[in-house]
Amino acid sequence: MKLLTISTLAVVANWAQVAHSIDPAQELLRSHSESSSRSSLLALHKGLITHESISGNEESVGKYLAEYLESKNFTVEIQEVEPRTSSHPPRNNIFAYTGKSRETRTLISSHIDTVPPFWKYERRGDEIWGRGSVDAKGSVATQIIAVEELLAAGKILEGDVSLLYVVGEEVGGEGMRKANDLGLEWETVIFGEPTELKLASGHKGTMGVQISAKGKAGHSGYPELGKSANAMLIPALNALLHAELPSSEKYGNTTLNIGRMEGGVAGNVIPENASALLAIRIADGSPEDVQKIILDTVEKQGEELDVKFMGGYGPVYIDSDVPGKFRCFCM
């Protein structure tokens, strides 16, 4: 569980402010302004976290965000990513700008979906807890308040900055792909993600894998009459945890996470079926390179296992003209 300290949140919100030598009267006004800004930031942050928005269920937080931006006189466009169905709510990106200038020089962007499970908003001293408090509702709140302050101070004008908040970042990137249909280009794009306030100039790639085993069901008292799918799958997963995966100087090691396992129906029944879902963060090479390592490792276990690759891509090098570090892709 990630948490965000209030002090960090306040620092990020004031990223655009420049320190000046001011007299006591100005200091009082400045103190009052900062207090008001901090209060607005915390209120927006809380509102975003309070709305559960696990990937696929972003309708509520999207509506809240759109209404908030409209109340601050932004022009808001709601871009449909997936329509409402009998079993799922609609999924929408939120695009906002000032006045009528939807074409801007700079885009500020992040995502409004979160990973499961939902964790309600909570204050613990100077810490804020709750699903998305850092990734990435902390970014969303600070970005919006910073833009509001810059507009109020006249440091940015209509046509300078627009805001884009997308759905589906934690799963398949559906929202950002749909954003291409906006038909817009920018000189600079700033993405909000937890990077310890350090500029990120690239991130690892990713790939999903599903491994399944098909055994033969039977009573545990007569193991010779069945074949355990769990026993087929577990050695392969253990071997993958110790496989030599690609690494690079910039991104470090490729990592493999066994995120979910399923198998069997009861403790006294030989399991007929078993499966596991894996998430791999690729530090070097292509998904095809990693796929070969996975297949070779699984084949050496001598079991008939079904391996399904669910898309992916290699490390991403961001085109930037300022120095920066990499970040781990936190999908």
Sequence and secondary structure as in RCSB ss.txt:
>XXXX:A:sequence
MKLLTISTLAVVANWAQVAHSIDPAQELLRSHSESSSRSSLLALHKGLITHESISGNEESVGKYLAEYLESKNFT
VEIQEVEPRTSSHPPRNNIFAYTGKSRETRTLISSHIDTVPPFWKYERRGDEIWGRGSVDAKGSVATQIIAVEEL
LAAGKILEGDVSLLYVVGEEVGGEGMRKANDLGLEWETVIFGEPTELKLASGHKGTMGVQISAKGKAGHSGYPEL
GKSANAMLIPALNALLHAELPSSEKYGNTTLNIGRMEGGVAGNVIPENASALLAIRIADGSPEDVQKIILDTVEK
QGEELDVKFMGGYGPVYIDSDVPGKFRCFCM
>XXXX:A:secstr
   EEHHHHHHHHTTT       HHHHHHHHHHHHHHHHHHHHHHHHHHHS  BTT  HHHHHHHHHHHHHTTEE
EEEEEEE   SSS  EEEEEEEETT    SEEEEEE  B SS    EEETTEEESTTTTTTHHHHHHHHHHHHHH
HHTTSS TTTEEEEEES TTTT HHHHHHGGG    SEEEE   STT  EEEE EEEEEEEEEE B EETT GGG
 B HHHHHHHHHHHHHTS   EETTTEE EEEEEEEEE S TTEE SEEEEEEEEEE SS HHHHHHHHHHHHHT
TTS EEEEEEEEE  EE   SS  EEE    
